[in-house]
Amino acid sequence: MKKLLTVAVPCYNVAWCLDKCLSSFLTEPVREELEIIIVNDGSTDDTLQVASKYVDMHPHIFRLVDKPNGGHGSVINEAIKQAIGKYFKVVDADDWVITENLGDFLNILTNTEADAIITHFHTVDMESGNKKEHKTRNIQLNRAYALDEFTASPDGIYSCTFFHGLTYRTEAYRASGAILSEGIFYEDHEYATLPFLAVETIFPSDVFLYQYLVGNVNQSVSDQNQVKRLGHIEQVTKRLFCCYRDNPNVSEGKRRYIARKATDMLVSYYIVAMVKNADKRGGRIEAARVRRELSDVEPVLVSLADARYRIAAIMSRLGITARILRFIKQSLPYAILYKLLKRNENNKIKRGTT
């Protein structure tokens, strides 16, 4: 049976949350245009048993791939090979979708041929249950754009161009040749960037879909794990810089998009190395080293992030911690400064300085 959407669900020791994720795809009536590929990545708990229950109940929707552990990127690489849906999305096993909005999303996929679809998403605090909206801003929604037109828009368009907000036309993803890094964390930034080498059109929708659970200290995005895996962030950042350097002849829209993703990733590295890191001096040394090395790859992209590099270095010397930074981010002066810096960077990219 032809499928409209393939969703890959990476699973590693997620028996505690997998039911919530998988059950969120069961609309009434069940939409058989869905293909949910549950990829067990070498789990040692009861993940396989939970997954098998759904395959047994709905074999025309769920299927199970059992593989040795290779990391999140390896799961996506395997799933895209096997996907038969017109569109391809990834939903992590500790996250879920808004079931009642799934029908609207599938209707959008039915009526478009865009290479990438953007949906709004929420972050959901694990402890309090509080939700925070992430919406595409500053552009008309529910219509397709050429990528050049889309990336010429104000900076708010990037709010949902992350792992949680992106769905790709399967053949466009494959045509990009994107193979995600395996055995490391933070390769989801590659997922949100590398396939754009083959994206020509993009459809920002006005639908909330992905529910992203946050607040788990075991998550890769927790402060302590980011510091622990600083080398992984460096590796992904360098890969995005190389993607920009090695593809000088793609369209201006693609260059702008990749430049934005690469510089944002570099800034994330600076913040983790110099602010979230308890070893302030060591973090500044590492950040300076990475900055020098990336300047040899693509100096103009490095220069775009220099203002935020200096700010992070000042915070480091002042002893600002991750907790204090979260407090500062809630202040109006920070919001104004951040907006001005992002606007300046975006304007430089749009003027073709990269």
N, C-alpha and C positions, 0 to 999 in steps of 0.2 A: 504494500500500500504506500502511495506517495505521501510524504510528510511535509508539513509546512514549516515546522520548527523543531530542531534538535536542541535539547538542553543537556549539556554534560554536567554531571554532579560528581566532583572529585571527593573521594572518601578515604580517610585514614583515621581509624579508631574513633568513629563518629556515631556509634550506636546510641549514644545519649541524646542526639538531636536529629537523627536522620528521618525519623517518622514525621516530624513537623515540616521538614523540607519537602519530602516526597508527597505528603498528603496535600500540600498547597497547590499541586498541579492537577488535583482531581476536582474539576468543575462539574456542575450538573447542567446538562448531561456531560459525560466525559468526552473531551475533545480528542478524537482519535487522529487528528492531524498532528498531534504531539508525538515526539519521540524523546524519551528521557533515557539517556545512557548513564547508568550508575557505574562509575569506574572505581572499583576497590583497589586501592594502591598499597596492598600488602598489610591490611589491617590485622591486628592480633586480638581484637575484642569481638563483639557480636555483630559487627557491621554487615557481614555477609548474610547472616540470618535475617536481619531487618530488611535488607535489600531484596532478598529472595522472596520475602512475603509479598512485596509489591509486584515483582515479576510474575509470581503465581496468580495474583488477583487480576492483573491487567497486562497480560503478555503482549497485547498489541500496542501498548504505550511504553512500558518499562522494559529495558533489557540490561543485563549485567555483564560487565567486562571485569575479569579478575586478573590482576597483573602484579608482578613483584614491585616492591616499593621503589619509586624513582622520583618522587616529589611532584608538586602541583603542576609544574610545567610539563612533565612527562604525561600526566593524565590528559591535559588539553591537547597535546600533540597526538596522542592515541585517539582521542575522541573525534578530532577533526578528520582523521583518516576514515573513520567508520560512519560519520554522520550522513544521513540520507535526507535531511530536511532542507528546504529551500533556504532557511536561515539557521544560524548557529549562535548559541548563547551558553554561558557558563554560570551556574549558580552553586556556590559552595554549600557543603552539607550542613553547616551551622547557620545558614541563612535560609530565606524562603521568599516566595513571591506572594503578592496580594491576589488571592484566588479570584475575587470578584472582578478584578481588572484584567484578568488573563484573556477573557473573550475579546475585549476591546483591543488588546495588543495583537492577538491573532488576526483580527479583522484588518488592522493596519498592514500586517505582513502579507495578507491576501491581496491587498490593493496597491502595493508598491513594488518597485523593482530597485529601490535604492540600495546601495552597497553597504551602508551602515545606518542603523536605527539608534536613536538616543531616547531613553526613557528616564523620567525622574526616579529618584529613589529616596528612601529614608535610612538614616542610621538609627538603630534601636539600642538603647542602653540596657545591658544585660541585667543590671541590678534594679534600676528604677522603672524600666520599660518606657522611658521617655523617648520620643521620636524627634528627629531633626530633619527638616526637609532639605533636599538638594534638587534644585530645579534649573533647567536651562533658561537663561535670561537674555534679554536684549536682542531677541530675534523672534520673528513670527514663527509659531509652531504649526505642526500638522501640514507641512508641505516639504517637498524635496528641494534641496539646494545642490548646485554644483559646489564641489569642495572649495574652489577658489572664492566663490561668493560667500560661503559660510565662514571661512577663516578671515575674511576681510571685515567681519562684524566685530562689535565690542567684546571685551574680554569675558563677559558673563556667559558666552556660548560654551565655554569649556567646563562649566560647573558639573556636568554629568558625563563628560567624555572620559570616564574611568571604567574599570572592570565591571562595576555594578550597573552602569548605565548603558553599556554598549552591546549591541547585537549585530552580527555581520551576515551579509549574504554569503552563504557557504562557499560558493564558487569564487567570490572575490577574495575571501580569506585564503583559500587554497592558491589562487593566482598570485598572491603576494609572496608566496614562498616562506611565510613566517614559520619559523620553528623556535619555540620558546626554550629558554635555558632550563636545564633539568638539574635537579639536586640542589637547588638554591631557593631562597625566598625572594619575594618582591618581583618575580617575573610577570606578575599581573600588569605591571607598567609596560612590559614588552607587548602583552596582549592588547593593550590600549593604544599601541603606537605602530608596531611593525606591519600589521595588516593594512594600514593606511597607504602603504606603497601601491596598493591596487584599488583603493577607494576613490571613486570619481564623484559619487553623489551621496548625500547624507540627509536623513529625514529626522529632524528633532520633533518628537511627539509630545503631546500634553497628557501623558499617562504615567502614573506612579506604578512601579512594578516591583523592583528589587527591595528587599528588606535586609539590611546589613547589620548583623549583630555586633556590637562593640562593647568593650569593657571587660573582656576576658584577659586576664594576665598572661594566659598561655598563647594568645594570638601573636602573630608575627608583627602586628602593628603596635603592640605594647611598647612603652618607652624602653624597658630593660631589654626586650628582645631585639629592638632596633639597634641598640648600642652593641649588643652581643653579635649581631649579624651585620655590622657596619661594612664588612668586606663584601657582602652580598649586594648591598645598596650601591657600593662602588662599582661592582661588576655590571650591574644593570645600567647604571648611569653611563658607563663607558660604551656599552653596547648601543644605547640610544644615540650617543654622540657619533659613533661610527656609522650608524644608519644614516644620519644626516650627511656626514662627510662622503660616504660612499655612493650617494644617490643625488648627484648635483643636477641631473637632467630631468628630474620629475617636475610636475607642475608647481607653480608658485604656491598654490594652496596647500599642497602636500609638504612643501618646504616649511611653510609657516606653521603647520600643525606639528610636524616633527620637532621643529625648533622650540616651540612652546613646551612640548612634553619633555624634551631633553633638559632644558633650563630649569623647569620645575623640579625634575628629579635631582639635578645638581643642588638646588637650594635645599631640598629635603636632606641630602647628604650633609650639607653644611650644618643644618640645625641639629641633626643627630650627633654629628662628630663634635660640635663645639658647645652646644647648649644642653642636650639631653645626656651627654657623656659626663660622668662624674670626674673623669680625668681631663680637666679643662686644658691644661698645657699640651698633653698628648693629643687631644682632639684638634687643637689649633695646628699642631705640626702635621697631623694627617690631612686635615683639610687643605693646608697650603700645598702639600705634596700632590694631592689629587687635582687641585686647581692648576698646578704647573703641568702635570701630565696631560690633562684635558686641553690645555692651551696648545699643546703640540698636535692635538687631534683637530680641534676646531676653535681657534682663539676668539672668534667673534661671538660664538655662543657663550663662552666663558665670560666675556665682557658684559653680556646682557645681565648676568647674575651678580656682577661685582658689587652693586649697592647692597644687595642682601647678604653677600659674603661679609662685607664690612660690618653690617649691623649684627650678624651672628657672632663675629669676632669680638665686638664690643660687649655683647651680652656675656660671652664666655669670660672675658676679663673682669666683668662685674660680678661673676659668680651666679648668673641667672640660671635657675634649674628648669626642668621641664614643667614642674608644678607652677612655678612663678610665671613661666611663659604662657601657660594656659590662662592665668589670671590677666596678664597683660593683653592677651588677644581679645579679651572681652571689653577692653576699654575703647572709647571713641577715638582717641589720638592714634592708637595702633591701627584701627580700622581705616582711618583716613590715610595714614602713611602707606599701609599695605595696598590700598586702592590706587594711590598715586604711583607707587612703584610698579604695580602690575600694568597700569595703563601706559606708563613710559616704556616698559619692556615690549608690550604688545604693539605700540606705535612704531618702535624701532623695527620689529619683525615685519610689520605691514609695509613699511617704507622700503623694505628690501635690503636693509643694512646687513642681513645675514647672507 
